[in-house]
């Protein structure tokens, strides 16, 4: 979790849970605060799902704790056995995320099992914390994974663009290159998490139109292209400098890589409606990518010695270019506003895979 809206909302939810608990004379209010901390989620859909799941598992855990407490009071062995049973049930119900808070409810209820009113009091404390977290998450600065994804991908692309533009010429200091590359890898992990949030909202919430599905396909392809760019960096680092090459070869690879990065930047700007749509640009880049591989294969046939490692780098470059042209086609498709090709888009939604 980075310092941002979610941090502030967690603090507000804890404060509200403590205030409501004190106002209702429920003790100890710390249970409500713990529940609020657990229940704060990164998206509205996850907040709603977590609220429903916690409601189910907490009721189940409280009932089991009350029944066990009736027969065994607050025996520590009985508490442990009930916790095991609750964990097994949560796993069977595929509600693993609710286990922690449900166990807090179980232990709190069984610890006060001699008095039913205390047990119900502590169960309600958990519900107060969950409810406060849900309300604060929805009402105050509600999560916007789409906007966050757009901002983060621009940041990640800036890092990747700098690395790709200097990797062949080897201009960047080794320590700086390592730091920037690690930053890019971390940014891609964060982007993958943001994409999952958007995918959940589109697939699980009702009323997701074709437009949102189209954009989801593009976001998925955007992330795939970024991963392909990272693969180029890794291929160059692993194979390029170990291969026998000439200044002409360096210029050839560097020039093609520059064209791919520039085209990638144009596609991103085109999606943001900052550049005019130009379908011919994608076709030209597709042909350029084909020529790059064709000329390399011809050179390989003439001089096979030392070209094997370069062919690995060239394949990574070709794949990166291929995925960028594919992204361009998707962007063009969305900007045209076509509606007759729903089935191909649905197929794309299922076929594109991320690491």
Buried (B, 14 or more C-beta within 10 A) or exposed (E): EEEEBBEEBBBBBBBBBBEBBEEBEBEEBBBBBBBBBBBBBBBBBBBBBBBEBBBBBBBBBBEBBBEBBEEBEBBEEBBEEBBEBBBEBBEEEEBEBBBEBBBBBBBBBBBBBEEEEBBBBBBBBBBBBBBBBBBBBBEEBEBBBBEBBBEBBEBBBEBBBBBBBBBBEEEBEEEEBEEBBEBBBEBBEBBBEBBBBBBBBBEEEEEEEEEBBBBBBBBBBBBBBBBBBBBBBBBBBEBBEEBEBEEEBBEBBBEBBEBBBEBBBBBBEBBEEEBEBEEEBBEBBBEBBEEBBEEBEEBBEEEEEEBEBBBBBBBBBBBBBBBBBBBBBBBBBBBEEBEEEEEEBEEBBEEBEBE
